[in-house]
Amino acid sequence: MSVFAYPSEVIREAEVPLLEAGVPLMARAARALANIGIDTLTADLGRVTGTRVCVLAGPGNNAGDALFAAATLGRRGAAVTVIALFDRTHDEGLTAARRSGAQVLAFASTEADDDPTSTEAADPSSDSTRTVPARNGSTRAEALRELSRADLVLDGILGTGGRRGLPGHIASLIAAWAPHRTGNLIAVDVPSDLSPDSDGAETRLHADRTVTFGGLKAELVDPRVHEFTGSIDVIDIGLGLDTGLAVAELLDADDLAADFPRPEASGHKYSRGVVGVLAGSEDYPGAGVLTTTSAVNTGAGMVRYLGSPFVAEFVIGVHPEVVSASGRVNAVIFGPGDPEPEFVQGATEALSDSHIPVVIDAGGLDMVGRAEAMIGTWMAERPIIITPHAGELARMLSRLLGEIITAGRIGQDPVGWARQAAEVTGTIVVLKGHHTVIAAPDGLVVLPEPGPASLATAGSGDVLAGILGTLAAIASAEHRYDGDDSPLPHADWARLAGLGVLVHNAAGQRAVSASGFADALTEVVGELIHGAELISGTD
Ligand SMILES: NC(=O)C1=CN([C@@H]2O[C@H](COP(=O)(O)OP(=O)(O)OC[C@H]3O[C@@H](n4cnc5c(N)ncnc54)[C@H](O)[C@@H]3O)[C@@H](O)[C@H]2O)[C@@H](O)CC1
């Protein structure tokens, strides 16, 4: 089900009053971490007793979590080695680990201080105290040996108090260990050298699993960091976070099953939603057919085809339920297959009196301008969902920002660019890719779980546009029949787009071509609406 992601500062701020009230947050975190450690060892080796566990211990509370968890593993019979990487660590955690029989290797930097800005060591109220006498020399070799033969390593070097860039002695230890690693690596709260850049990826910590506390941290949802986080467990330690403060929402097939809009028992075709399709041209009639098929099969109350009579013949030949006469619509899909300008003009003129949502794809994207430049045009004051792939977004942003932006740059930071595009254009941006990123102008990001690779085929985007337009029409009609005139918030449109991407993913699991996906929607949407065995997860 939906998981929300929050900036680390929001999570840290939520902790403060609870800690002041004496709520044992670290104990909760450490207990959950220890349980996951026990499960991991048991799954790998069938036991905890006699296994080898290493803790990479930093200077702060992140080490506290790892050390208390390691103490539990030590009491369960694991041989624990703590590698203390600074001249201070979490004192109580270290004491607990020692009591459970852990050996401690002190491998702090030989530099005077790797962290000159730190004030914690001088603060007597801090949990971090100067407890670990540094003695390097052969310790590095010992540390390497312990890491290399460990069955499980807990990365408790830095957590949410960490800044980019591990001190040199730690980075070099990790680089030396990387080729010899055999055991499992669990990152405590966040991987310590977390950075979205994949520079030097081969010598960075690649966790098998990240166990994060209190709430999902925003930096963990960036698709680029997945190779460093492994799978992510979010442990509820009772922070009671306000979802209004979330910056991202992750959606999966359960969300789709729960929230796909079902027709009302007392509804009719207009209350279900009429979607207008302006797609296809003499050059690309197939796009008109694919988009319309997708709209029909996603369960629109009615589909109106708004393009050329030439394409309409193909469309109606396949779908006799499609109407080509003009009339009311609750949303319009516009752009797949480069519809001819005369039909675009007709449709946009008709739109100027309404606030209905528009989904803009493919050729239509060239019409999207800056938010302020859209004022007074048919694009103003309506929800607009745009569906570029990285190349299309690069072209659009180059035009809007006046600098050359390549698809490669978009690929290096899809979340950041999608956010920027949403902010600049005032639209909901569905940046298509293996990890599709949806960004709203207010900064919210929705991340549907990734779909199958089979979706990367010609015409697949037309099918997605048909799904999104239909869901937009359904939401818009439902809203109207609810009698609520206030516009739906951006977050609702972004989430709706996320559900649409999940529908597309589910169709992608059942076929290998765009027309196959469009046809498969009958089954996917049929299951969603009629409540049969629901779609399975993706990826
Ligand atoms: N506050 C709490 O009780 C809780 C905290 N939790 C844990 O505590 C962590 C946060 O603890 P802290 O605030 O102590 O932060 P960290 O444990 O991330 O470490 C902060 C310390 O590392 C130093 N440092 C940061 N970046 C550095 C770098 N690049 N090179 C060298 N030194 C660096 C800082 O100056 C500071 O001394 C969370 O990630 C989580 O693991 C959890 O136990 C949940 C409850």
The ligand as an SDF file (V2000), in Angstrom:
LIG
                    3D

 45 49  0  0  0  0  0  0  0  0999 V2000
   17.1570   10.4870   17.5950 N   0  0  0  0  0  0  0  0  0  0  0  0
   16.8660    9.2350   17.9220 C   0  0  0  0  0  0  0  0  0  0  0  0
   16.6770    8.7780   19.0260 O   0  0  0  0  0  0  0  0  0  0  0  0
   16.7810    8.3040   16.8720 C   0  0  0  0  0  0  0  0  0  0  0  0
   17.7640    8.3040   15.9380 C   0  0  0  0  0  0  0  0  0  0  0  0
   17.9010    7.2790   15.1660 N   0  0  0  0  0  0  0  0  0  0  0  0
   19.1680    7.0720   14.4660 C   0  0  0  0  0  0  0  0  0  0  0  0
   20.0080    8.1810   14.5980 O   0  0  0  0  0  0  0  0  0  0  0  0
   20.4760    8.6020   13.3350 C   0  0  0  0  0  0  0  0  0  0  0  0
   20.7810   10.0490   13.3910 C   0  0  0  0  0  0  0  0  0  0  0  0
   21.7470   10.2020   14.3960 O   0  0  0  0  0  0  0  0  0  0  0  0
   22.7400   11.4170   14.4780 P   0  0  0  0  0  0  0  0  0  0  0  0
   21.9980   12.6760   14.4220 O   0  0  0  0  0  0  0  0  0  0  0  0
   23.5950   11.1640   15.6530 O   0  0  0  0  0  0  0  0  0  0  0  0
   23.5350   11.3300   13.1410 O   0  0  0  0  0  0  0  0  0  0  0  0
   24.5450   10.2630   12.5700 P   0  0  0  0  0  0  0  0  0  0  0  0
   24.5370    9.0030   13.3360 O   0  0  0  0  0  0  0  0  0  0  0  0
   24.2430   10.2130   11.1350 O   0  0  0  0  0  0  0  0  0  0  0  0
   25.9940   10.9240   12.7940 O   0  0  0  0  0  0  0  0  0  0  0  0
   26.1930   12.2640   13.0720 C   0  0  0  0  0  0  0  0  0  0  0  0
   27.6530   12.4980   13.4110 C   0  0  0  0  0  0  0  0  0  0  0  0
   28.4700   12.2330   12.2950 O   0  0  0  0  0  0  0  0  0  0  0  0
   29.2410   13.3870   11.9510 C   0  0  0  0  0  0  0  0  0  0  0  0
   29.3240   13.4050   10.4980 N   0  0  0  0  0  0  0  0  0  0  0  0
   28.3240   13.6280    9.6440 C   0  0  0  0  0  0  0  0  0  0  0  0
   28.7290   13.5050    8.3750 N   0  0  0  0  0  0  0  0  0  0  0  0
   30.0310   13.1810    8.4110 C   0  0  0  0  0  0  0  0  0  0  0  0
   31.0000   12.9230    7.4080 C   0  0  0  0  0  0  0  0  0  0  0  0
   30.7060   12.9590    6.1210 N   0  0  0  0  0  0  0  0  0  0  0  0
   32.2460   12.6300    7.8020 N   0  0  0  0  0  0  0  0  0  0  0  0
   32.5550   12.5690    9.1090 C   0  0  0  0  0  0  0  0  0  0  0  0
   31.6710   12.7830   10.1010 N   0  0  0  0  0  0  0  0  0  0  0  0
   30.4250   13.1000    9.7640 C   0  0  0  0  0  0  0  0  0  0  0  0
   28.4570   14.5290   12.5250 C   0  0  0  0  0  0  0  0  0  0  0  0
   29.2330   15.6690   12.7510 O   0  0  0  0  0  0  0  0  0  0  0  0
   27.9790   13.8920   13.8170 C   0  0  0  0  0  0  0  0  0  0  0  0
   29.0240   13.8590   14.7600 O   0  0  0  0  0  0  0  0  0  0  0  0
   19.3730    8.1960   12.4040 C   0  0  0  0  0  0  0  0  0  0  0  0
   19.8130    8.0490   11.0750 O   0  0  0  0  0  0  0  0  0  0  0  0
   18.9610    6.8740   13.0050 C   0  0  0  0  0  0  0  0  0  0  0  0
   19.8220    5.8350   12.5820 O   0  0  0  0  0  0  0  0  0  0  0  0
   17.0760    6.0910   15.4030 C   0  0  0  0  0  0  0  0  0  0  0  0
   17.6210    5.4370   16.4840 O   0  0  0  0  0  0  0  0  0  0  0  0
   15.6970    6.4680   15.7000 C   0  0  0  0  0  0  0  0  0  0  0  0
   15.6690    7.3270   16.8920 C   0  0  0  0  0  0  0  0  0  0  0  0
  1  2  1  0
  2  3  2  0
  2  4  1  0
  4  5  2  0
  4 45  1  0
  5  6  1  0
  6  7  1  0
  6 42  1  0
  7  8  1  0
  7 40  1  0
  8  9  1  0
  9 10  1  0
  9 38  1  0
 10 11  1  0
 11 12  1  0
 12 13  2  0
 12 14  1  0
 12 15  1  0
 15 16  1  0
 16 17  2  0
 16 18  1  0
 16 19  1  0
 19 20  1  0
 20 21  1  0
 21 22  1  0
 21 36  1  0
 22 23  1  0
 23 24  1  0
 23 34  1  0
 24 25  1  0
 24 33  1  0
 25 26  2  0
 26 27  1  0
 27 28  1  0
 27 33  2  0
 28 29  1  0
 28 30  2  0
 30 31  1  0
 31 32  2  0
 32 33  1  0
 34 35  1  0
 34 36  1  0
 36 37  1  0
 38 39  1  0
 38 40  1  0
 40 41  1  0
 42 43  1  0
 42 44  1  0
 44 45  1  0
M  END
$$$$
